[in-house]
Amino acid sequence: MRDRYDAPYENESVRKFLAGEPDDLSWSDSWLSMVRFARAEGRTYSRARVVSVPFTDYSRFSLWASQFTVAAGEDIRYLIRNQAQEIGLPNHDYWLFDSRRLVRVHFDENDRFLGGEVIGDSADIVQHNYWRDAAWHHAVERGDFAAKQGFGRIERP
């Protein structure tokens, strides 16, 4: 849901992306391996990302970097922020695990991750599943979204 995340492990890659410098994204190797392994076992990873247009620098970086996660087996979809607001999506990040475990994610005013709060209330879990399904219904697959936005496929540096 955020247009920027201040994640120390990726900040140098964001800087390099914006400067047009090559980067091997080595910080993502363990994540990509985990996704590949999970997919080989038949598990799925998916996410819907809500982005503002025009894109922030971070959103452009994230859209570029997501091609590698998709290649590893994650299904990432995109939704423009005004459309997300029209369908009533919340303005906070959250994770759903197996549609029954909900973690609401918190950030500080500088976009730094503060942690996740496990939510046990079944009505909240059902509501977040509804929002996930609504986002998924309206969101566009990463490759199609990137092409429509003029990104296409960009090779790893």
Contact map, one row per residue, 1 for C-alpha under 8 A:
1110000000000000000000000000000000000000000000001110000000000000000000000000000000000000001110000000000000000000000000000000000000000000000000000000000000000
1111100000000000000000000000000000000000000000000110000000000000000000000000000000000000000110000000000000000000000000000000000000000000000000000000000000000
1111100000000000000000000000000000000000000000000011001101100000000000000000000000000000000000000000000000000000000000000000000000000000000000000000000000000
0111110000000000000000000000000000000000000000000000000101100000000000000000000000000000000000000000000000000010000000000000000000000000000000000000000000000
0111111000000000000000000000000000000000000000000000000001000000000000000000000000000000000000000000000000000011100000000000000000000000000000000000000000000
0001111100100000000000000000000000000000000000000000000000000000000000000000000000000000000000000000000000000111100000000000000000000000000000000000000000000
0000111111100000000000000000000000000000000000000000000000000000000000000000000000000000000000000000000000000001100000000000000000000000000000000000000000000
0000011111110000000000000000000000000000000000000000000000000000000000000000000000000000000000000000000000000000000000000000000000000000000000000000000000000
0000001111110000000000000010000000000000000000000000000000000000000000000000000000000000000000000000000000000000000000000000000000000000000000000000000000000
0000001111111100000000000010000000000000000000000000000000000000000000000000000000000000000000000000000000000000000000000000000000000000000000000000000000000
0000011111111110000000000000000000000000000000000000000000000000000000000000000000000000000000000000000000000000000000000000000000000000000000000000000000000
0000000111111111000000000000000000000000000000000000000000000000000000000000000000000000000000000000000000000000000000000000000000000000000000000000000000000
0000000001111111100000101000000000000000000000000000000000000000000000000000000000000000000000000000000000000000000000000000000000000000000000000000000000000
0000000001111111110000000000000000000000000000000000000001001000000000000000000000000000000000000000000000000000000000000000000000000000000000000000000000000
0000000000111111111000000000000000000000000000000000000000000000000000000000000000000000000000000000000000000000000000000000000000000000000000000000000000000
0000000000011111111111100000000000000000000000000000000000000000000000000000000000000000000000000000000000000000000000000000000000000000000000000000000000000
0000000000001111111111100000000000000000000000000000000000001000000000000000000000000000000000000000000000000000000000000000000000000000000000000000000000000
0000000000000111111110000000000000000000000000000000000010001000000000000000000000000000000000000000000000000000000000000000000000000000000000000000000000000
0000000000000011111110000000000000000000000000000000000000000000000000000000000000000000000000000000000000000000000000000000000000000000000000000000000000000
0000000000000001111111000000000000000000000000000000000000000000000000000000000000000000000000000000000000000000000000000000000000000000000000000000000000000
0000000000000001111111100000000000000000000000000000000000000000000000000000000000000000000000000000000000000000000000000000000000000000000000000000000000000
0000000000000001100111110000000000000000000000000000000000000000000000000000000000000000000000000000000000000000000000000000000000000000000000000000000000001
0000000000001001100011111000000000000000000000000000000000000000000000000000000000000000000000000000000000000000000000000000000000000000000000000000000000011
0000000000000000000001111100000000000000000000000000000000000000000000000000000000000000000000000000000000000000000000000000000000000000000000000000000000011
0000000000001000000000111111100000000000000000000000000000000000000000000000000000000000000000000000000000000000000000000000000000000000000000000000000000000
0000000000000000000000011111100000000000000000000000000000000000000000000000000000000000000000000000000000000000000000000000000000000000000000000000000000000
0000000011000000000000001111110000000000000000000000000000000000000000000000000000000000000000000000000000000000000000000000000000000000000000000000000000000
0000000000000000000000001111111100000000000000000000000000000000000000000000000000000000000000000000000000000000000000000000000000000000000000000000000000000
0000000000000000000000001111111110000000000000000000000000000000000000000000000000000000000000000000000000000000000000000000000000000000000000000000000000000
0000000000000000000000000011111111000000000000000000000000000000000000000000000000000000000000000000000000000000000000000000000000000000000000000000000000000
0000000000000000000000000001111111100000000000000000000000000000000000000000000000000000000000000000000000000000000000000000000000000000000000000000000000000
0000000000000000000000000001111111110000000000000000000000000000000110010000000000000000000000000000000000000000000000000000000000000000000000000000000000000
0000000000000000000000000000111111111000000000000000000000000000000000010000000000000000000000000000000000000000000000000000000000000000000000000000000000000
0000000000000000000000000000011111111100000000000000000000000000000000000000000000000000000000000000000000000000000000000000000000000000000000000000000000000
0000000000000000000000000000001111111110000010000000000000000000000010011100000000000000000000000000000000000000000000000000000000000000000000000000000000000
0000000000000000000000000000000111111111000000000000000000000000000000011000000000000000000000000000000000000000000000000000000000000000000000000000000000000
0000000000000000000000000000000011111111100000000000000000000000000000000000000000000000000000000000000000000000000000000000000000000000000000000000000000000
0000000000000000000000000000000001111111111100000000000000000000000000000000000000000000000000000000000000000000000000000000000000000000000000000000000000000
0000000000000000000000000000000000111111111110000000000000000000000000001000000000000000000000000000000000000000000000000000000000000000000000000000000000000
0000000000000000000000000000000000011111111000000000000000000000000000000000000000000000000000000000000000000000000000000000000000000000000000000000000000000
0000000000000000000000000000000000001111111000000000000000000000000000000000000000000000000000000000000000000000000000000000000000000000000000000000000000000
0000000000000000000000000000000000000111111100000000000000000000000000000000000000000000000000000000000000000000000000000000000000000000000000000000000000000
0000000000000000000000000000000000000111111110000000000000000000000000000000000000000000000000000000000000000000000000000000000000000000000000000000000000000
0000000000000000000000000000000000000110011111000000000000000000000000001100000000000000000000000000000000000000000000000000000000000000000000000000000000000
0000000000000000000000000000000000100010001111100000000000000000000000001110000000000000000000000000000000000000000000000000000000000000000000000000000000000
0000000000000000000000000000000000000000000111110000000000000000000000000111100000000000000000000000000000000000000000000000000000000000000000000000000000000
0000000000000000000000000000000000000000000011111000000000000000000000000111100000000000000000000000000000000000000000000000000000000000000000000000000000000
0000000000000000000000000000000000000000000001111100000000000000000000000001111000000000000000000000000000000000000000000000000000010011001000000000000000000
1000000000000000000000000000000000000000000000111110000000000000000000000001111000000000000000000000000000000000000000000000000000000000000000000000000000000
1100000000000000000000000000000000000000000000011111000000000000000000000000011110010000000000000000000000000000000000000000000000000000000000000000000000000
1110000000000000000000000000000000000000000000001111101000100000000000000000011110000000000000000000000000000000000000000000000000000000000000000000000000000
0010000000000000000000000000000000000000000000000111111100000000000000000000000111000000000000000000000000000000000000000000000000000000000000000000000000000
0000000000000000000000000000000000000000000000000011111100000000000000000000000110000000000000000000000000000000000000000000000000000000000000000000000000000
0000000000000000000000000000000000000000000000000001111100000000000000000000000000000000000000000000000000000000000000000000000000000000000000000000000000000
0010000000000000000000000000000000000000000000000011111111110000000000000000000000000000000000000000000000000000000000000000000000000000000000000000000000000
0011000000000000000000000000000000000000000000000001111111110000000000000000000000000000000000000000000000000000000000000000000000000000000000000000000000000
0000000000000000010000000000000000000000000000000000001111111000000000000000000000000000000000000000000000000000000000000000000000000000000000000000000000000
0011100000000100000000000000000000000000000000000000001111111100000000000000000000000000000000000000000000000000000000000000000000000000000000000000000000000
0011000000000000000000000000000000000000000000000010001111111110000000000000000000000000000000000000000000000000000000000000000000000000000000000000000000000
0000000000000000000000000000000000000000000000000000001111111111000000000000000000000000000000000000000000000000000000000000000000000000000000000000000000000
0000000000000100110000000000000000000000000000000000000011111111100000000000000000000000000000000000000000000000000000000000000000000000000000000000000000000
0000000000000000000000000000000000000000000000000000000001111111110000000000000000000000000000000000000000000000000000000000000000000000000000000000000000000
0000000000000000000000000000000000000000000000000000000000111111111000000000000000000000000000000000000000000000000000000000000000000000000001000100000000000
0000000000000000000000000000000000000000000000000000000000011111111000000000000000000000000000000000000000000000000000000000000000000000000000000000001001000
0000000000000000000000000000000000000000000000000000000000001111111110000000000000000000000000000000000000000000000000000000000000000000000000000000000000000
0000000000000000000000000000000000000000000000000000000000000111111111000001000000000000000000000000000000000000000000000000000000000000000001000000000000000
0000000000000000000000000000000000000000000000000000000000000011111111100000000000000000000000000000000000000000000000000000000000000000000001100000000011000
0000000000000000000000000000000100000000000000000000000000000000111111110000000000000000000000000000000000000000000000000000000000000000000000000000000000010
0000000000000000000000000000000100100000000000000000000000000000111111111100000000000000000000000000000000000000000000000000000000000000000000000000000000000
0000000000000000000000000000000000000000000000000000000000000000011111111111000000000000000000000000000000000000000000000000000000000000000001000000000000000
0000000000000000000000000000000000000000000000000000000000000000001111111100000000000000000000000000000000000000000000000000000000000000000000000000000000000
0000000000000000000000000000000110110000000000000000000000000000000111111100000000000000000000000000000000000000000000000000000000000000000000000000000000000
0000000000000000000000000000000000110010000110000000000000000000000011111110000000000000000000000000000000000000000000000000000000000000000000000000000000000
0000000000000000000000000000000000100000000111100000000000000000000011111111000000000000000000000000000000000000000000000000000000000000000000000000000000000
0000000000000000000000000000000000000000000011100000000000000000000001001111100000000000000000000000000000000000000000000000000000000000000011000000000000000
0000000000000000000000000000000000000000000001111000000000000000010001000111110000000000000000000000000000000000000000000000000000000000000011000000000000000
0000000000000000000000000000000000000000000001111000000000000000000000000011111000000000000000000000000000000000000000000000000000000001001111001000000000000
0000000000000000000000000000000000000000000000011110000000000000000000000001111100000000000000000000000000000000000000000000000000000000001111001000000000000
0000000000000000000000000000000000000000000000011110000000000000000000000000111110110000000000000000000000000000000000000000000000000010011100000000000000000
0000000000000000000000000000000000000000000000000111100000000000000000000000011111110000000000000000000000000000000000000000000000000000000000000000000000000
0000000000000000000000000000000000000000000000000111100000000000000000000000001111111000000000000000000000000000000000000000000000000000000000000000000000000
0000000000000000000000000000000000000000000000000001000000000000000000000000000111111100000000000000000000000000000000000000000000000000000000000000000000000
0000000000000000000000000000000000000000000000000000000000000000000000000000001111111110000000000000000000000000000000000000000000000000000000000000000000000
0000000000000000000000000000000000000000000000000100000000000000000000000000001111111111100000000000000000000000000000000000000000000010000000000000000000000
0000000000000000000000000000000000000000000000000000000000000000000000000000000011111111110000000000000000000000000000000000000000000000000000000000000000000
0000000000000000000000000000000000000000000000000000000000000000000000000000000001111111100000000000000000000000000000000000000000000000000000000000000000000
0000000000000000000000000000000000000000000000000000000000000000000000000000000000111111100000000000000000000000000000000000000000000100000000000000000000000
0000000000000000000000000000000000000000000000000000000000000000000000000000000000011111110000000000000000000000000000000000000000100000000000000000000000000
0000000000000000000000000000000000000000000000000000000000000000000000000000000000011111111000000000000000000000000000000000000000100110000000000000000000000
0000000000000000000000000000000000000000000000000000000000000000000000000000000000001001111100000000000000000000000000000000000000100000000000000000000000000
1000000000000000000000000000000000000000000000000000000000000000000000000000000000000000111110000000000000000000000000000000000000000000000000000000000000000
1100000000000000000000000000000000000000000000000000000000000000000000000000000000000000011111000000000110000000000000000000000000000000000000000000000000000
1100000000000000000000000000000000000000000000000000000000000000000000000000000000000000001111100000000111000000000000000000000000000000000000000000000000000
0000000000000000000000000000000000000000000000000000000000000000000000000000000000000000000111110000011110000000000000000000000000000000000000000000000000000
0000000000000000000000000000000000000000000000000000000000000000000000000000000000000000000011111000011110000000000000000000000000000000000000000000000000000
0000000000000000000000000000000000000000000000000000000000000000000000000000000000000000000001111111111000000000000000000000000110000000000000000000000000000
0000000000000000000000000000000000000000000000000000000000000000000000000000000000000000000000111111110000000000000000000000000000000000000000000000000000000
0000000000000000000000000000000000000000000000000000000000000000000000000000000000000000000000011111100000000000000000000000000000000000000000000000000000000
0000000000000000000000000000000000000000000000000000000000000000000000000000000000000000000000011111110000000000000000000000100010000000000000000000000000000
0000000000000000000000000000000000000000000000000000000000000000000000000000000000000000000000011111110000000000000000000000100000000000000000000000000000000
0000000000000000000000000000000000000000000000000000000000000000000000000000000000000000000000011111111000000000000001110000100000000000000000000000000000000
0000000000000000000000000000000000000000000000000000000000000000000000000000000000000000000001111011111100000000000001110000100100000000000000000000000000000
0000000000000000000000000000000000000000000000000000000000000000000000000000000000000000000001110000111110000000000111100000000000000000000000000000000000000
0000000000000000000000000000000000000000000000000000000000000000000000000000000000000000000111100000011111000000000111100000000000000000000000000000000000000
0000000000000000000000000000000000000000000000000000000000000000000000000000000000000000000111100000001111100000111110000000000000000000000000000000000000000
0000000000000000000000000000000000000000000000000000000000000000000000000000000000000000000010000000000111110000111110000000000000000000000000000000000000000
0000000000000000000000000000000000000000000000000000000000000000000000000000000000000000000000000000000011111111111000000000000000000000000000000000000000000
0000000000000000000000000000000000000000000000000000000000000000000000000000000000000000000000000000000001111111110000000000000000000000000000000000000000000
0000000000000000000000000000000000000000000000000000000000000000000000000000000000000000000000000000000000111111000000000000000000000000000000000000000000000
0000010000000000000000000000000000000000000000000000000000000000000000000000000000000000000000000000000000111111000000000000000000000000000000000000000000000
0001110000000000000000000000000000000000000000000000000000000000000000000000000000000000000000000000000000111111100000000000000000000000000000000000000000000
0000111000000000000000000000000000000000000000000000000000000000000000000000000000000000000000000000000000111111110000000000000000000000000000000000000000000
0000111000000000000000000000000000000000000000000000000000000000000000000000000000000000000000000000000011110011111000000000000000000000000000000000000000000
0000000000000000000000000000000000000000000000000000000000000000000000000000000000000000000000000000000011110001111100000000000000000000000000000000000000000
0000000000000000000000000000000000000000000000000000000000000000000000000000000000000000000000000000000011100000111110000000000000000000000000000000000000000
0000000000000000000000000000000000000000000000000000000000000000000000000000000000000000000000000000001111000000011111000000000000000000000000000000000000000
0000000000000000000000000000000000000000000000000000000000000000000000000000000000000000000000000000001111000000001111100000000000000000000000000000000000000
0000000000000000000000000000000000000000000000000000000000000000000000000000000000000000000000000000111100000000000111110000000000000000000000000000000000000
0000000000000000000000000000000000000000000000000000000000000000000000000000000000000000000000000000111100000000000011111001100000000000000000000000000000000
0000000000000000000000000000000000000000000000000000000000000000000000000000000000000000000000000000110000000000000001111101100000000000000000000000000000000
0000000000000000000000000000000000000000000000000000000000000000000000000000000000000000000000000000000000000000000000111111100000000000000000000000000000000
0000000000000000000000000000000000000000000000000000000000000000000000000000000000000000000000000000000000000000000000011111110000000000000000000000000000000
0000000000000000000000000000000000000000000000000000000000000000000000000000000000000000000000000000000000000000000000001111111000000000000000000000000000000
0000000000000000000000000000000000000000000000000000000000000000000000000000000000000000000000000000000000000000000000111111111100000000000000000000000000000
0000000000000000000000000000000000000000000000000000000000000000000000000000000000000000000000000011110000000000000000111111111110000000000000000000000000000
0000000000000000000000000000000000000000000000000000000000000000000000000000000000000000000000000000000000000000000000000111111111000000000000000000000000000
0000000000000000000000000000000000000000000000000000000000000000000000000000000000000000000000000000000000000000000000000011111111100000000000000000000000000
0000000000000000000000000000000000000000000000000000000000000000000000000000000000000000000000010000010000000000000000000001111111110000000000000000000000000
0000000000000000000000000000000000000000000000000000000000000000000000000000000000000000000000010010000000000000000000000000111111111000000000000000000000000
0000000000000000000000000000000000000000000000000000000000000000000000000000000000000000000000000000000000000000000000000000011111111100000000000000000000000
0000000000000000000000000000000000000000000000000000000000000000000000000000000000000001110000000000000000000000000000000000001111111110000000000000000000000
0000000000000000000000000000000000000000000000010000000000000000000000000000000000000000000000000000000000000000000000000000000111111111000000000000000000000
0000000000000000000000000000000000000000000000000000000000000000000000000000000000000000000000000000000000000000000000000000000011111111100000000000000000000
0000000000000000000000000000000000000000000000000000000000000000000000000000000000000010100000000000000000000000000000000000000001111111110000000000000000000
0000000000000000000000000000000000000000000000010000000000000000000000000000001000010000100000000000000000000000000000000000000000111111111000000000000000000
0000000000000000000000000000000000000000000000010000000000000000000000000000100000000000000000000000000000000000000000000000000000011111111000000000000000000
0000000000000000000000000000000000000000000000000000000000000000000000000000000000000000000000000000000000000000000000000000000000001111111000000000000000000
0000000000000000000000000000000000000000000000000000000000000000000000000000001000000000000000000000000000000000000000000000000000000111111100000000000000000
0000000000000000000000000000000000000000000000010000000000000000000000000000111000000000000000000000000000000000000000000000000000000011111110000000000000000
0000000000000000000000000000000000000000000000000000000000000000000000000000111000000000000000000000000000000000000000000000000000000000011111011000000000000
0000000000000000000000000000000000000000000000000000000000000000000000000011110000000000000000000000000000000000000000000000000000000000001111111000000000000
0000000000000000000000000000000000000000000000000000000000000010011001000011110000000000000000000000000000000000000000000000000000000000000111111100000000000
0000000000000000000000000000000000000000000000000000000000000000001000000000000000000000000000000000000000000000000000000000000000000000000011111110000110000
0000000000000000000000000000000000000000000000000000000000000000000000000000000000000000000000000000000000000000000000000000000000000000000111111111000000000
0000000000000000000000000000000000000000000000000000000000000000000000000000110000000000000000000000000000000000000000000000000000000000000111111111100000000
0000000000000000000000000000000000000000000000000000000000000010000000000000000000000000000000000000000000000000000000000000000000000000000001111111111110000
0000000000000000000000000000000000000000000000000000000000000000000000000000000000000000000000000000000000000000000000000000000000000000000000111111111110000
0000000000000000000000000000000000000000000000000000000000000000000000000000000000000000000000000000000000000000000000000000000000000000000000011111111100000
0000000000000000000000000000000000000000000000000000000000000000000000000000000000000000000000000000000000000000000000000000000000000000000000001111111100000
0000000000000000000000000000000000000000000000000000000000000000000000000000000000000000000000000000000000000000000000000000000000000000000000000111111100000
0000000000000000000000000000000000000000000000000000000000000001000000000000000000000000000000000000000000000000000000000000000000000000000000000111111111000
0000000000000000000000000000000000000000000000000000000000000000000000000000000000000000000000000000000000000000000000000000000000000000000000100111111111000
0000000000000000000000000000000000000000000000000000000000000000001000000000000000000000000000000000000000000000000000000000000000000000000000100110001111100
0000000000000000000000000000000000000000000000000000000000000001001000000000000000000000000000000000000000000000000000000000000000000000000000000000001111110
0000000000000000000000000000000000000000000000000000000000000000000000000000000000000000000000000000000000000000000000000000000000000000000000000000000011111
0000000000000000000000110000000000000000000000000000000000000000000100000000000000000000000000000000000000000000000000000000000000000000000000000000000001111
0000000000000000000001110000000000000000000000000000000000000000000000000000000000000000000000000000000000000000000000000000000000000000000000000000000000111
